[in-house]
Amino acid sequence: MRLADCHDFHDFRELARRRLPGPIFDYIDGAADDEATYRRNTASFERCDLVPNVLRGVSSVDLSVTVMGQRLAMPVYCSPTALQRLFHHDGERAVGAAAAKYGTMFGVSSLGTTSIETLRKSFVTPQVYQFYFHKDRGLNRAMGQRAKAAGVDVMMLTVDSITGGNRERDLRTGFSIPFRLTLRGMVQFALKPRWGLNYATHDRFSLPQLEEHVDLSGSAVSIGRYFTEMLDPSMTWDDVAHMVREWDGQFCLKGVMAVEDAKHAADIGCTGIVLSNHGGRQLDGSRAAFDQLAEVVDAVGDRLDVMMDGGVQRGTHVLKALSLGAKAVGVGRYYLFPLAAAGEAGGERALGLMKAGLERGMKLMGCRSMAELSRGNLRFR
Ligand SMILES: Cc1cc2nc3c(=O)[nH]c(=O)nc-3n(C[C@H](O)[C@H](O)[C@H](O)COP(=O)(O)O)c2cc1C
């Protein structure tokens, strides 16, 4: 199986599965508890039908949107994800390059493996910095200032990870940073020597957003301990309000689901929210963002930009979300599996297929611009 054989999410996933050591594949593919929310994220799109219009003269289609002050050539962005250089040695550089090629935004995680400065200098396309809130307020301020100085366009504070989700696949393989593999996990790494060779012969693995502030060398602090010891579970709306004021720019909360919280986000001056359950990796049993979208858009859509992520695998999923009022849609595994399968070429192929799917879907829906999508074109089963 080669990259050219990949025509959809499932093909990319299969190629990634063949190329990655099992514990790394499971880290990407897995979710919390019974993974019910993870499955529901994609299934929720199936309960919604598109009702197309015809004969509307759709020879050309404009996919562009403006979200959080950023003009995107298409309404899909790469949501921030951790540890990308573990998946492919080019990691965030590959994702940034693919996003820039398709004129869209990409997120860099606090647990990213390439520095926000390097990425900012490398690509002229909107860049998001995904932030976790630390107990040490001085550290939060320093990281915010660093992101500002780097020229990050959008600050994205993740609020659904106040504690780690229960990812049982990782417990079984022993996946953690630093690795603490079980025997079964070690055997799975031994079966993929090509990955090991790439990992060993490229830049040393690092977490440049954190290493200036946190000692992650050796086994001093694991990512698990970073979450439990350094992040602040006592974070409240007042803390975030303060951060929004200090940032003084485009600021969004990722992981809001309740209408009440969406209103609160608008009240404290956030310019956007992402409805998200973290790809099902945090609270299993929580609702799919797509199912929650209309309620939230109705409540706050005129006060801030509402985005969503979770389970998006096709252009038609994106069209459904935009018809309900989302301004843009984030993808995670949709670009991570291609990244793992083939680096930059994989990311480009995935975004290219997404763009083609969006254009085709828009033409078949009889729409020329994203603004023409509306709830009138949707019916729920
Ligand atoms: C492997 C992996 C790592 C992730 N790392 C982060 C992260 O560091 N910060 C964050 O806010 N979200 C993270 N996410 C969540 C994504 O940003 C996004 O919300 C989610 O993947 C969307 O669901 P999807 O994968 O079904 O598209 C991660 C997701 C995956 C799959």
The ligand as an ORCA input file, in Angstrom:
! r2SCAN-3c Opt
* xyz 0 1
  C      -2.798     12.280     18.902
  C      -3.576     13.484     19.323
  C      -2.950     14.467     20.068
  C      -3.677     15.609     20.463
  N      -3.033     16.604     21.162
  C      -3.713     17.715     21.530
  C      -3.062     18.765     22.236
  O      -1.870     18.710     22.535
  N      -3.811     19.836     22.596
  C      -5.140     19.941     22.294
  O      -5.779     20.932     22.643
  N      -5.771     18.971     21.593
  C      -5.094     17.870     21.206
  N      -5.741     16.887     20.501
  C      -7.157     17.077     20.103
  C      -7.257     17.720     18.708
  O      -6.806     19.043     18.713
  C      -8.726     17.718     18.225
  O      -9.543     18.334     19.172
  C      -9.246     16.301     17.922
  O      -8.229     15.486     17.385
  C     -10.427     16.355     16.966
  O     -10.930     15.079     16.730
  P     -10.562     14.210     15.412
  O      -9.205     13.619     15.684
  O     -11.632     13.197     15.370
  O     -10.530     15.147     14.235
  C      -5.046     15.741     20.105
  C      -5.649     14.739     19.349
  C      -4.929     13.628     18.941
  C      -5.617     12.572     18.103
*
